[in-house]
Structure formats: structure tokens, C-alpha cells
Amino acid sequence: MLERPDAVLTLIPLLAVSGLATRMLIMMTGIGTTLLSAPLAPVGYGAALALVFLELLTWPIAERLGDQS
């Protein structure tokens, strides 16, 4: 059974690579789209970092709420 920590640990590298994968797909479709795809690479890293911080902030709250019910 997939638990919440397993899902989070799986999502972190997937989010980090998603910006690079999106940038690569846009660059492969045309030559003039390089300027449009330039800011997409760090977006995946930012999303992975945001997920880590979100889990650090919300995990204790989720644990306390689970213990009450």
C-alpha cells in the first residue's frame, strides 16, 4: 500500500525533472521557441522545493489531526 511519505518522496524528483522535460519538448518542436522555454527549467526545481517546504509545514498538523479521530 502506498503511504503518504512514499508518494511525497516519489513526487520530489518527478517535479524537479518536469521543468527540464517541458523545456526539452518545447525546444524540440521549433527553433524560435528557445526564449519561451528558458524560464521553464527552474520551475520544476521550485515546485519540488515548494513541495518539500509544504510537507515540512503541514506534516505535523496532519499527524495531530489523525491522532484525534
C-alpha positions in Angstrom: 0.0 0.0 0.0 1.3 3.4 -0.9 1.6 5.7 2.1 1.8 9.5 2.1 5.6 9.7 2.7 6.2 7.3 -0.2 4.1 9.5 -2.5 5.9 12.6 -1.5 9.3 11.0 -2.0 8.2 9.9 -5.4 6.9 13.3 -6.4 10.0 15.3 -5.5 12.3 14.0 -8.3 9.3 13.9 -10.7 8.6 17.6 -10.1 12.3 18.5 -10.4 12.6 16.9 -13.8 9.3 18.1 -15.1 10.6 21.6 -15.8 13.5 20.2 -17.8 11.3 17.8 -19.7 8.9 20.5 -20.6 11.7 22.7 -21.8 13.1 19.9 -23.9 9.7 19.2 -25.5 9.3 22.9 -26.4 12.8 23.2 -27.8 12.4 20.0 -30.0 9.2 21.4 -31.6 10.8 24.5 -33.1 13.9 26.7 -33.4 12.4 30.1 -32.4 11.0 28.9 -29.1 14.2 29.0 -27.1 13.3 32.3 -25.5 9.9 31.0 -24.5 11.3 27.8 -22.9 14.2 29.4 -21.0 12.4 30.1 -17.7 10.8 26.7 -17.6 13.9 24.8 -16.3 13.9 26.3 -12.8 10.1 26.0 -12.4 10.4 22.2 -11.8 13.1 22.8 -9.1 10.9 25.5 -7.5 7.9 23.2 -7.4 9.9 20.4 -5.8 11.3 22.8 -3.2 7.8 24.1 -2.5 6.5 20.6 -2.0 9.3 19.9 0.5 8.5 23.1 2.5 4.8 22.4 2.3 5.2 18.9 3.7 7.5 20.2 6.4 4.9 22.7 7.5 1.8 20.5 7.1 3.0 17.1 8.2 2.9 17.7 11.9 -0.6 19.1 11.6 -1.8 16.0 9.6 -0.3 13.7 12.2 -2.1 15.5 15.1 -5.4 15.5 13.2 -5.0 11.8 12.5 -4.4 11.0 16.2 -7.6 12.9 17.3 -10.0 10.8 15.2 
